[in-house]
Amino acid sequence: MQLADKHEGTTTKAFAGLRVLDFSTTIAGPHCARMLADMGAEVIKIETDGGETMRTRPPLRKGCSTTFGQLNVGKKSVVLDLKSEDGKEAVRRLAATSDILVENFRPGVMHRLRLDYDRLRIVNPRLIYCSISGYGQSGPSAELPAYAPVIHAASGYDMAHLAYQPGRNRPDYCGIYHADVVTGTYGFGAIASALYQRTVTGLGQHIDVSMLESMLSLTLTELQSAQFAVKPPPRPMFGPTETANGYVMITVASEKTFQGLMGVIGHGEWITDPRFSTYAARRDNWAEVMDGVEAWSRQLTTDACLAALGAAGVPASAYRTVAEALADPQLAHRQALTSVQDEGGAFRVLNLPFRMSGADTAPARTMAVLGEHTDALREEIGLADDAPIPTGKTAATR
């Protein structure tokens, strides 16, 4: 039984009733705000009249980007000129009715626009204002431009990854932007924490999320090895193991799995062999262990290897493409993907990777058109096209 089956028909959303202003672009901020939208918050994406840059990223169908859709489904779309007094006043009025604001401009931009936390909390003391940036809101690197590949390099992540590639000395380019995804997720967690704290204090707060520090959090053991000398094993302890027709990943993370693997490859005597009987000894002699494993695995197909390893309880997987992973029956069982519709047609997006027994976490099914909700929201806050723009003191200076 799936967790969701216990509450079949549940339409409750954990963040229903919350309003979010999303000023973010590219990946980290939009990913954070999309998670809030999936949890039921009303997310209002603020864009210029040309739309943000991700709208042009492939795959494109009839000019509509599915990459943009993956990051922004379920959000309302409002077009504002933030450099104009009209646009600023619209933001101030929207902020007065909002619970959360997410932005990932370079530090100082929102201050120059006079839409920073210190000004907007005067309008709404309960506002939770989340700033996502490359290096944090202050410090010697704060104003440096930053995108995920730069942060991967700056954090040491790329060089740490290189250390697990024997015989190579040129860092890889990692086209999968871990820094964006992990930073957006930390932003989501911090916002959820601030929402809980607000139930106690009645006040919002400013959240400062750093991509650099978020990325460093992925280098758990490497961070410690950078402080204390650790002798590396003669071969990476986890990596591709060759089969007759491909490769598998085998993970030996406990005594039980080591013993199971030795039984599978026909070397039960290695369990008590002094070279391999303890973790420390195995680490020093890991190349010999894996030579023995590959002497066995190269005689079998990938499927046959996986069947034998699975029967022995040894964690293992074939190396799959993303397309192959998406076809996994486990994902179908979990209903991990949802079909979404935009002006270009249908495409699938990934749901949040968790399920809740008392709340619906599925994304919306349709994408907003650029500026679709501008008129309605301007009317709501008293700035309809035929209404005069207020003069004199603004809400932020009263």
C-alpha positions in Angstrom: 0.0 0.0 0.0 1.2 3.5 -0.9 1.3 6.1 1.8 -1.1 8.2 -0.3 -3.6 5.3 -0.4 -4.3 5.7 3.3 -5.9 9.1 2.5 -7.4 8.5 -0.9 -9.0 11.6 -2.3 -7.2 13.9 0.1 -6.9 17.4 -1.4 -5.5 19.2 1.7 -2.3 21.2 1.0 0.1 21.8 3.9 0.8 25.4 2.8 -2.7 26.3 1.6 -3.5 29.9 2.4 0.1 31.1 2.2 1.0 33.7 -0.4 4.6 33.8 -1.9 6.2 36.5 -4.0 8.8 34.8 -6.3 11.3 37.2 -7.8 13.8 34.5 -8.6 15.3 33.4 -11.9 17.1 30.5 -13.4 17.1 27.4 -11.1 17.8 27.7 -7.3 15.1 30.2 -6.4 12.5 28.9 -8.8 13.1 25.4 -7.6 12.5 26.6 -4.0 9.3 28.4 -4.9 8.0 25.5 -7.0 8.3 23.3 -3.9 6.2 25.9 -2.0 3.7 25.9 -4.8 3.4 22.1 -4.8 2.7 22.3 -1.0 -0.2 24.5 -1.8 1.1 28.1 -1.4 -0.1 30.7 -3.9 3.1 31.6 -5.6 3.2 34.8 -7.7 6.1 34.8 -10.1 7.3 38.4 -10.8 8.8 38.8 -14.3 9.7 41.5 -16.8 7.7 41.9 -19.9 10.2 39.7 -21.8 10.0 36.9 -19.3 12.9 35.3 -17.4 15.8 33.6 -19.3 14.7 30.0 -18.6 11.7 30.5 -20.8 14.1 30.1 -23.8 15.8 26.9 -22.6 15.3 23.7 -24.5 13.3 21.5 -24.9 11.1 24.0 -26.6 7.7 23.2 -28.2 5.9 26.1 -29.9 8.2 28.4 -28.0 7.4 26.9 -24.6 10.2 25.5 -22.5 9.6 22.4 -20.5 12.7 23.2 -18.4 11.0 26.4 -17.4 7.8 24.4 -16.7 9.6 21.9 -14.5 10.7 24.8 -12.3 7.6 27.0 -12.4 4.5 24.9 -12.8 1.7 26.0 -10.4 2.8 29.6 -10.1 0.8 32.7 -11.1 2.5 35.1 -13.5 2.7 38.8 -13.1 4.7 41.3 -15.2 6.0 44.3 -13.4 8.7 47.0 -14.1 10.6 47.0 -10.9 12.5 50.1 -11.9 9.3 52.2 -12.1 7.4 53.6 -9.1 4.3 51.8 -10.3 6.1 48.5 -10.1 7.6 49.2 -6.7 4.3 50.2 -5.3 2.7 47.0 -6.7 5.4 45.0 -4.9 4.9 46.9 -1.6 1.1 46.3 -1.7 1.6 42.6 -2.7 4.1 42.2 0.1 1.6 43.5 2.6 -0.6 40.6 1.8 2.1 38.0 1.5 3.7 35.5 3.8 7.0 34.7 2.0 9.2 36.4 -0.5 11.9 34.5 -2.5 14.7 36.4 -4.5 18.0 35.3 -5.9 19.4 38.6 -7.3 23.0 39.5 -6.6 23.2 41.0 -3.0 22.4 44.7 -3.1 20.0 44.6 -6.0 16.8 44.5 -3.9 18.2 47.3 -1.7 18.8 49.5 -4.8 15.3 48.8 -5.9 14.1 49.8 -2.4 12.4 46.4 -2.0 14.8 44.9 0.5 13.8 43.2 3.7 14.3 46.2 6.0 11.8 48.2 3.9 9.3 45.5 3.3 9.1 44.3 6.9 7.8 47.8 7.7 4.9 47.0 5.3 4.5 43.5 6.8 6.3 42.4 10.0 5.2 38.8 9.4 7.0 38.6 6.0 9.5 35.8 5.6 12.1 37.1 3.2 14.4 34.5 1.6 17.5 35.6 -0.2 19.4 33.0 -2.2 22.9 34.0 -3.5 26.2 32.6 -4.5 28.2 33.5 -1.5 25.8 35.0 1.0 24.5 38.5 1.6 27.7 39.9 3.1 31.4 39.3 3.1 34.3 39.7 0.7 32.8 37.5 -2.0 29.2 38.5 -1.6 28.9 40.6 -4.8 30.7 38.2 -7.1 28.5 36.8 -9.9 27.8 33.1 -9.3 26.2 30.3 -11.2 26.2 26.6 -10.3 29.4 25.6 -12.3 31.3 28.4 -10.7 30.1 27.3 -7.2 31.0 23.7 -8.0 34.6 24.8 -8.7 34.8 27.3 -5.8 33.5 24.8 -3.2 36.1 22.2 -3.9 33.4 19.8 -5.2 34.9 19.4 -8.7 38.4 18.6 -7.3 36.9 16.3 -4.7 35.1 14.4 -7.5 38.3 14.3 -9.5 40.1 12.5 -6.7 37.8 9.5 -7.3 38.8 9.3 -11.0 42.1 7.4 -11.1 44.5 8.5 -13.7 42.8 11.8 -14.5 44.2 15.2 -13.6 41.7 17.6 -15.5 38.5 18.4 -13.6 35.2 17.4 -15.1 32.5 19.9 -16.2 29.5 18.8 -14.2 26.5 19.8 -16.4 24.1 18.7 -13.7 23.7 21.7 -11.5 23.7 20.2 -8.0 24.4 23.6 -6.4 21.2 25.1 -7.7 19.0 22.2 -6.6 20.5 21.7 -3.1 20.5 25.5 -2.4 16.8 25.8 -3.4 16.0 22.8 -1.2 17.8 24.4 1.8 15.9 27.6 1.1 12.6 25.6 1.2 13.6 24.0 4.5 14.6 27.3 6.1 11.3 28.9 5.0 9.4 26.0 6.6 11.3 26.5 9.8 10.6 30.2 9.8 6.9 29.6 9.3 6.9 27.5 12.4 8.9 30.1 14.4 6.4 32.7 13.3 3.6 30.8 15.0 5.5 31.4 18.2 6.9 34.9 17.7 4.3 36.4 15.3 7.2 37.8 13.3 8.9 37.1 10.0 12.6 37.2 9.4 15.3 37.4 6.7 16.8 34.1 5.5 20.2 34.3 3.9 21.1 31.1 1.9 24.5 30.6 0.4 25.1 28.4 -2.6 28.8 28.0 -1.6 27.9 26.7 1.8 25.1 24.6 0.4 27.5 22.9 -2.0 30.0 22.3 0.7 27.4 20.3 2.6 27.6 17.7 -0.1 31.3 17.0 0.7 30.7 15.4 4.0 33.7 13.1 4.3 35.8 15.3 2.1 35.3 18.2 4.4 36.7 16.1 7.3 39.6 14.7 5.1 40.5 18.3 4.3 41.1 18.9 8.0 42.7 15.6 9.0 45.1 13.5 7.0 43.4 10.4 5.6 45.3 7.9 3.5 43.2 7.3 0.3 42.5 3.7 -0.7 44.5 2.3 -3.7 41.2 2.3 -5.7 38.0 4.2 -5.2 35.8 2.2 -2.8 32.7 2.7 -5.0 32.7 2.9 -8.7 31.8 1.0 -11.9 32.4 -2.7 -11.8 32.8 -4.2 -15.3 30.4 -7.0 -16.5 30.4 -9.0 -19.7 28.3 -6.3 -21.4 28.5 -3.2 -19.3 29.0 -1.9 -15.7 27.2 -2.2 -12.4 27.6 -0.1 -9.2 28.2 -2.3 -6.1 28.2 -0.7 -2.7 29.8 -2.5 0.2 28.9 -0.4 3.3 28.7 -2.9 6.1 30.1 -6.2 7.3 27.0 -8.0 6.2 27.2 -6.7 2.6 30.9 -7.5 2.4 30.2 -11.1 3.6 27.3 -11.4 1.1 29.5 -10.2 -1.8 32.3 -12.6 -0.9 29.8 -15.5 -0.9 28.5 -14.4 -4.4 32.0 -14.2 -6.0 33.1 -17.5 -4.4 35.7 -16.2 -2.0 34.1 -16.9 1.3 37.6 -17.4 2.8 38.3 -13.7 2.3 35.9 -12.9 5.1 38.5 -14.0 7.6 41.6 -13.2 5.5 43.6 -10.6 7.5 43.9 -8.5 4.4 40.1 -8.0 4.3 38.6 -9.0 7.6 38.3 -5.5 9.0 37.2 -2.2 7.4 40.6 -0.7 7.8 42.4 -3.7 6.3 39.9 -3.8 3.4 40.4 -0.1 2.7 44.2 -0.6 2.4 43.7 -3.6 0.1 40.6 -2.5 -1.8 42.2 -2.9 -5.2 42.7 -6.6 -4.5 39.1 -6.9 -3.4 37.8 -5.3 -6.6 40.1 -7.3 -8.8 38.5 -10.4 -7.3 35.0 -9.0 -7.8 35.6 -8.2 -11.4 37.2 -11.6 -12.1 33.7 -12.8 -11.3 31.6 -10.1 -12.8 33.3 -10.0 -16.2 32.0 -13.6 -16.8 28.4 -12.6 -16.4 25.9 -10.2 -18.1 24.8 -7.1 -16.1 21.4 -8.7 -15.5 22.9 -11.9 -14.2 25.3 -10.0 -11.9 22.4 -8.0 -10.5 20.3 -11.1 -10.0 23.1 -12.8 -8.0 23.9 -9.7 -6.0 20.2 -9.0 -5.2 19.7 -12.5 -4.0 22.6 -12.0 -1.6 21.3 -8.7 -0.3 24.2 -6.7 -1.8 23.2 -3.2 -2.9 23.8 -2.8 -6.7 22.4 -1.2 -9.8 23.1 -1.1 -13.5 24.2 2.3 -14.9 21.1 3.7 -16.4 20.3 6.7 -18.5 17.7 9.2 -17.2 15.2 7.9 -19.8 15.8 4.3 -18.5 15.3 5.5 -14.9 12.0 7.2 -15.8 10.7 3.9 -17.1 11.3 2.2 -13.8 8.1 0.5 -12.5 9.0 1.8 -9.0 8.5 5.4 -10.2 5.1 4.4 -11.8 4.1 2.8 -8.5 5.0 5.9 -6.6 3.3 8.1 -9.1 6.5 10.1 -9.2 5.7 12.1 -12.4 2.7 14.3 -13.2 1.6 15.4 -16.7 1.5 19.2 -17.1 0.0 21.2 -19.9 1.2 24.5 -21.3 0.6 26.3 -24.6 3.1 23.9 -26.3 1.3 20.8 -25.2 1.8 18.1 -22.5 5.0 17.2 -20.7 5.9 15.4 -17.5 7.4 16.9 -14.4 8.8 15.3 -11.3 6.7 15.4 -8.2 8.2 16.2 -4.8 10.3 13.2 -3.7 8.2 12.8 -0.5 4.6 11.8 0.2 2.5 12.8 3.2 -0.3 10.8 4.7 -2.4 13.9 5.5 -1.5 16.3 2.7 -1.5 16.4 -1.1 2.0 17.2 -2.5 1.2 16.9 -6.2 2.0 19.9 -8.5 -0.6 21.8 -10.5 -1.5 20.5 -13.9 -1.3 23.7 -16.0 1.3 26.4 -16.6 0.5 30.1 -16.5 1.0 32.2 -19.6 3.5 35.1 -19.1 1.6 38.0 -17.4 -1.6 36.0 -17.1 -2.5 37.2 -13.6 -1.2 40.7 -13.8 -4.5 42.5 -14.3 -6.3 40.5 -11.6 -3.7 41.1 -9.0 -3.3 44.8 -9.8 -7.0 45.1 -9.4 -6.9 43.3 -6.1 -4.3 45.7 -4.7 -6.0 48.8 -6.1 -3.6 49.4 -9.0 -5.9 48.6 -11.9 -4.8 50.3 -15.2 -7.4 53.0 -14.8 -6.5 53.7 -11.1 -4.1 56.6 -10.4 -0.7 55.7 -9.1 -0.5 56.9 -5.5 1.8 59.9 -4.8 3.4 61.1 -1.6 4.6 58.7 1.0 4.6 55.0 0.1 3.7 52.2 2.3 7.4 51.4 2.9 8.0 54.9 4.4 4.9 55.5 6.4 
